[in-house]
Each structure stands twice: as C-alpha cells, then as structure tokens.
Amino acid sequence: MSHPFPSGAPALQKALARDGFAFMPGDRMRPLLAQAGPLADWDRFAASWDDLALDTYMADGGRYRRRRHAIYAAAADGAIARQPHQPHYQSLDYNPLHGGVERWFEPITPEIGDGPSLTTILGFCRTLFGGLAPEIRAWHVELHQFRIEARPGEAGLPTPEGMHRDGVDYVLVLLVRRRNIKRGTTTIHGLDRTLLGSFTLADPFDAALVHDARVYHGVTPVEPLDPAAPAYRDVLVVTFRRK
C-alpha cells in the first residue's frame, strides 16, 4: 500500500540527511502525519500507554519503565505486515547495560497495532526513511511503547544505558503524553561525542528523528514536578533497519 508523501516531508528529509538528526515540533509533525493517513483512533492509541507491562530486564534494578513491543516487515513498495512476536535483541556493542540477551516484552495489542494511527506512523516512516535510502528494498521495523515513571527520590531514566546508538538505520521518537515531569531533554552527539543539539519533547506529536549510524542520542532523567501526583513520559519509538 502506498502512502501520500506529505508536502512538508522533503524539508524534514533534507534536515535529517544534512545533520543526522531532526527535531519536529508537534504542531508541525501532526499535520505531516495527517497528510500521510488517518489518526482517527489517536485518543485510544494514547490511552493504551495506561496498559503497559513492567520492564523486568532493568540491569539497574529500576521499576520505572513500562513497555510493549512489536515487529513489522516493510517492503519498499508493498505491504507493511506485522510479524510473529519475537524478542528484542541488542548487542553489547550498542547496549552495554542490557545487550547480549533476548528480552521478551508483552506485545502491542492487536487493536493498537492494526489501528489507523500506528498504520499511518509506519507508512510515514517507510516513505521518509525510504527516500533517504532508496537502495533498501526491505526493512525490519521494531515498535516500542515506553512509559518512564518518575517518583519522589527515584528519577526515571529514559535511556539508562546513557548516550548510545541503537544499531539500526533510522529512529523516530514520538511523544505521546508528558504528565507532571521536568527535564527529559534529548541530546544528540556526533561520533566523536561532541554535542550537536538538544531539545525537549514536551507536547504530543513532538518528534525526534535520528540517522543512527551518524549520531549518538540520549535523554536526561525525568523527575516529578509535584511529588504527590503521578508523573510519567510516554513515547513511541520506531526503528527501521535494513533487512
């Protein structure tokens, strides 16, 4: 299935090709996605973060991360199809904290995984990243729903492994919700670890896009603004790797 190419996407492609990363504020990202396809179930999509399972693989013993996971196969021209559930694996080279083991997470539910919002996001990414790497004819795609919780005396760590690369080709980080937290700043670094940029995903649809081979990325810990109230950061992470 082909997807329309949003009118503002070439500028985003250009920035990503030039710098190896791009930040797109939500008031610009949402219209781009809406041009690519429907977002009719967005409220239900966002609410699904309330039903994520605890990540029990945290090497630091933390209980602040919840997640669900799914894998898709995307042809350059053709179907984007969900694959049988399988583990998430990263080598120790890319994730020295949690790499080297198969991590089995609860699957993204079928109604969310097959829904219009996620279908639109996947189609948008395939078009955007495919335009940057037209030689890649088949993609291995992984989706991660993440909730990072912050509690009094226990900061939540969006990237407990620190500044890192994911071992893929391209990454989209899309903010879904942010409640009662401070910090959580995304930093981008060159391969020599020089700081290239920083921004905070603060509003729904705020997005960070990364060419993973060219830059490192990380996110500072999140802390509650009001220690008596729930505090969390909900993001969707989409990775595209040549198959």
C-alpha positions in Angstrom: 0.0 0.0 0.0 1.4 3.4 -1.0 1.1 6.4 1.2 0.9 10.1 0.2 4.2 12.0 0.7 3.4 14.9 3.0 4.2 18.3 1.5 6.5 19.3 4.4 8.4 16.0 4.5 11.1 16.9 1.9 12.4 19.6 4.3 12.5 17.1 7.1 14.3 14.6 4.9 16.8 17.3 4.0 17.5 18.2 7.6 17.9 14.5 8.5 20.3 13.9 5.6 22.3 17.1 6.4 22.6 16.8 10.2 22.0 13.2 11.0 19.0 14.2 13.2 16.0 16.5 13.3 13.5 17.8 15.8 10.0 18.4 14.6 7.5 20.2 17.0 4.1 18.6 17.4 2.2 21.5 15.8 4.1 20.7 12.6 4.5 16.9 13.0 0.8 16.2 13.5 -0.2 17.8 10.1 2.6 15.9 8.4 1.2 12.6 9.7 -2.4 13.6 9.0 -1.4 14.1 5.3 0.1 10.6 5.3 -3.1 8.9 6.7 -5.8 8.9 9.3 -5.2 9.4 13.1 -8.8 8.6 13.9 -8.0 6.4 17.0 -5.4 8.7 18.5 -7.2 9.1 21.8 -7.4 5.3 22.2 -3.9 5.0 20.9 -2.6 7.4 23.6 -4.7 5.8 26.3 -3.1 2.4 25.6 0.0 3.6 27.4 -2.0 3.1 30.6 -1.8 -0.7 30.0 1.9 -1.3 29.6 3.7 -4.1 31.4 6.7 -3.6 33.7 10.1 -4.0 32.1 11.7 -6.6 34.3 15.0 -6.6 32.5 16.4 -3.4 34.0 20.0 -4.1 35.0 19.9 -1.2 37.5 17.1 -2.9 39.3 14.7 0.0 38.5 11.0 -0.4 38.3 10.3 2.9 36.5 10.0 1.6 32.9 6.9 0.0 31.3 6.7 -1.1 27.7 5.1 -3.1 24.9 6.8 -4.2 21.7 6.0 -5.3 18.1 7.9 -6.2 15.0 6.9 -5.5 11.4 8.3 -6.2 7.9 8.1 -3.3 5.5 8.8 -3.6 1.8 10.0 -0.5 0.0 7.0 -0.9 -2.3 4.3 -3.1 -0.8 2.8 -4.3 2.4 3.8 -3.4 5.9 3.0 -6.6 7.8 3.2 -7.5 11.5 5.5 -10.4 12.3 5.1 -13.2 14.8 6.0 -11.9 18.3 9.7 -12.3 19.0 12.3 -10.9 21.4 14.1 -7.6 21.3 17.8 -8.1 21.0 20.7 -5.6 21.0 24.4 -6.5 21.0 26.6 -5.4 23.9 28.4 -3.1 21.4 25.2 -1.0 21.2 23.7 -1.5 24.6 26.4 -2.4 27.2 23.8 -2.3 30.0 21.0 -4.5 28.6 22.5 -6.0 25.5 23.6 -9.6 24.8 20.3 -11.2 25.9 16.9 -11.8 24.3 14.4 -9.6 26.0 10.8 -10.7 25.7 8.3 -7.9 26.2 4.5 -8.0 26.2 3.2 -7.4 22.7 1.5 -4.3 21.5 -2.2 -5.2 21.4 -3.8 -6.1 18.0 -6.3 -3.2 18.1 -3.5 -0.7 18.6 -1.0 -2.5 16.3 -3.5 -2.6 13.5 -5.2 0.8 14.2 -5.1 3.8 11.9 -2.7 5.9 14.0 0.0 3.3 14.1 -0.6 2.3 10.4 -0.2 6.0 9.5 3.0 6.4 11.5 4.5 3.3 10.0 3.6 4.4 6.4 5.1 7.8 7.1 8.3 6.4 8.4 8.7 4.0 5.5 8.2 6.8 3.0 10.5 9.2 4.8 13.3 6.8 5.5 12.9 5.0 2.2 13.5 8.3 0.4 16.8 8.7 2.3 17.9 5.1 1.5 16.2 4.1 -1.8 18.6 1.2 -2.2 17.0 -0.6 0.8 14.1 -2.7 -0.5 13.1 -4.4 2.7 13.0 -3.1 6.3 13.0 -4.8 9.7 10.8 -2.5 11.9 10.5 -2.5 15.7 8.0 -0.6 17.7 8.3 0.2 21.4 5.7 1.8 23.6 7.6 3.2 26.6 6.4 4.8 29.8 9.0 6.2 32.1 7.7 6.9 35.6 9.2 9.4 38.0 8.7 9.1 41.8 9.9 11.1 44.8 13.5 10.1 45.3 13.6 7.9 42.2 14.2 9.7 38.9 13.0 7.8 35.8 15.7 7.1 33.2 14.5 7.2 29.6 18.0 6.0 28.5 19.5 4.1 31.4 22.3 3.0 29.1 23.3 6.6 28.6 24.4 8.2 25.3 24.0 5.4 22.7 23.2 4.2 19.3 20.6 1.6 18.6 22.3 -0.4 15.9 19.6 0.4 13.3 19.4 2.7 10.3 16.7 5.3 11.4 14.8 6.1 14.6 11.7 8.0 15.3 10.8 9.0 18.8 7.3 10.4 19.1 6.0 12.0 22.3 2.5 10.8 23.1 2.0 12.2 26.6 4.0 14.0 29.3 2.5 14.4 32.7 3.8 16.2 35.8 7.5 15.9 34.9 10.6 18.1 34.5 13.8 17.5 32.5 13.8 14.7 29.9 15.9 16.6 27.5 17.1 14.8 24.4 20.8 15.3 23.5 22.4 14.5 20.2 26.1 13.9 19.9 28.5 13.2 17.0 30.5 10.1 16.7 33.3 12.0 18.5 30.8 12.7 21.3 30.7 16.4 20.6 27.3 17.8 21.4 25.4 18.7 18.3 22.0 19.7 19.6 19.4 19.3 22.4 15.7 19.7 22.7 12.9 18.6 25.0 9.9 16.6 23.7 7.2 18.5 25.6 3.9 18.3 23.7 2.0 15.5 22.0 3.5 14.7 18.5 6.8 16.4 19.3 9.3 14.2 17.4 13.0 13.4 17.3 14.4 11.6 14.2 17.8 10.1 14.1 20.2 8.6 11.5 21.6 6.1 13.9 24.9 5.4 12.1 25.9 9.1 12.3 25.0 10.2 15.8 24.6 9.2 19.4 21.5 10.1 21.4 20.4 10.1 25.0 17.7 11.6 27.3 18.2 13.1 30.7 16.3 11.7 33.7 12.8 12.8 34.4 11.6 14.0 37.8 8.2 14.8 39.2 7.1 18.4 39.4 4.5 17.5 42.1 5.8 14.6 44.2 2.3 13.7 45.3 0.9 13.2 41.8 1.6 10.6 39.1 4.5 11.6 36.8 5.4 10.0 33.5 6.7 10.4 30.0 5.0 8.3 27.2 6.8 7.9 23.9 6.6 5.7 20.8 9.9 4.6 19.4 10.1 3.3 15.9 13.3 1.8 14.5 13.9 0.9 10.8 16.8 -1.4 10.0 17.7 -2.8 6.5 16.5 -6.4 6.4 
